[in-house]
């Protein structure tokens, strides 16, 4: 799914994607969320498989138990993001800022962390 960054509100699967959003259990698989500001949002147990999240701002976001398998998080801002129990299998985190991010029990199998 592709969405315009010029729209007033980006709503995917009933979830309005904006700072401080609460999108727990959301299905965002295959979506292009690049360049969005999702600061302080909650995406617990959300499905981001095969999603494009390049240059997204996920500062202080909760991705507890989220599935980010094959997601592209290149150049993303992930400062203080909670990835506890998240699945980042084959995810691309190249050039991402992971300062103070939390990764307890996170699966990085095959992930690009360069």
For each residue, the residues with C-beta under 8 A, 3 or more apart:
1: 12 30 31 32
2: 32
3: 7 10 12 31 32 33
4: 7
5: 10 35 36
6:
7: 3 4 10
8:
9: 16 18
10: 3 5 7 16 17 18 33 36
11: 14 15 16 17
12: 1 3 15 17 26 28 31
13: 26 27 28
14: 11 26
15: 11 12 21 23 26 28
16: 9 10 11 21
17: 10 11 12 21 23 33 36 38 41
18: 9 10 21 37 38 41
19: 37 38 39 40 41
20: 39 40 41
21: 15 16 17 18 38 41 42
22: 41 42
23: 15 17 26 28 41 42 43 46
24: 42 43 44 45 46
25: 44 45 46
26: 12 13 14 15 23 43 46 47
27: 13 46 47
28: 12 13 15 23 31 33 43 46 47 48 51
29: 47 48 49 50 51
30: 1 49 50 51
31: 1 3 12 28 48 51 52
32: 1 2 3 51 52
33: 3 10 17 28 36 38 51 52 53 56
34: 52 53 54 55 56
35: 5 54 55 56
36: 5 10 17 33 56 57
37: 18 19 56 57
38: 17 18 19 21 33 41 43 56 57 58 61
39: 19 20 57 58 59 60 61
40: 19 20 59 60 61
41: 17 18 19 20 21 22 23 38 58 61 62
42: 21 22 23 24 61 62
43: 23 24 26 28 38 46 48 61 62 63 66
44: 24 25 62 63 64 65 66
45: 24 25 64 65 66
46: 23 24 25 26 27 28 43 63 66 67
47: 26 27 28 29 66 67
48: 28 29 31 43 51 53 66 67 68 71
49: 29 30 67 68 69 70 71
50: 29 30 69 70 71
51: 28 29 30 31 32 33 48 68 71 72
52: 31 32 33 34 71 72
53: 33 34 48 56 58 71 72 73 76
54: 34 35 72 73 74 75 76
55: 34 35 74 75 76
56: 33 34 35 36 37 38 53 73 76 77
57: 36 37 38 39 76 77
58: 38 39 41 53 61 63 76 77 78 81
59: 39 40 77 78 79 80 81
60: 39 40 79 80 81
61: 38 39 40 41 42 43 58 78 81 82
62: 41 42 43 44 81 82
63: 43 44 46 58 66 68 81 82 83 86
64: 44 45 82 83 84 85 86
65: 44 45 84 85 86
66: 43 44 45 46 47 48 63 83 86 87
67: 46 47 48 49 86 87
68: 48 49 51 63 71 73 86 87 88 91
69: 49 50 87 88 89 90 91
70: 49 50 89 90 91
71: 48 49 50 51 52 53 68 88 91 92
72: 51 52 53 54 91 92
73: 53 54 56 68 76 78 91 92 93 96
74: 54 55 92 93 94 95 96
75: 54 55 94 95 96
76: 53 54 55 56 57 58 73 93 96 97
77: 56 57 58 59 96 97
78: 58 59 61 73 81 83 93 96 97 98 99 101
79: 59 60 97 98 99 100 101
80: 59 60 99 100 101 102
81: 58 59 60 61 62 63 78 98 101 102
82: 61 62 63 64 101 102
83: 63 64 66 78 86 88 101 102 103 106
84: 64 65 102 103 104 105 106
85: 64 65 104 105 106
86: 63 64 65 66 67 68 83 103 106 107
87: 66 67 68 69 106 107
88: 68 69 71 83 91 93 106 107 108 111
89: 69 70 107 108 109 110 111
90: 69 70 109 110 111
91: 68 69 70 71 72 73 88 108 111 112
92: 71 72 73 74 111 112
93: 73 74 76 78 88 96 98 111 112 113
94: 74 75 112 113 114
95: 74 75 114
96: 73 74 75 76 77 78 93
97: 76 77 78 79
98: 78 79 81 93 101
99: 78 79 80
100: 79 80
101: 78 79 80 81 82 83 98
102: 80 81 82 83 84
103: 83 84 86 106 108
104: 84 85
105: 84 85
106: 83 84 85 86 87 88 103
107: 86 87 88 89
108: 88 89 91 103 111 113
109: 89 90
110: 89 90
111: 88 89 90 91 92 93 108
112: 91 92 93 94
113: 93 94 108
114: 94 95
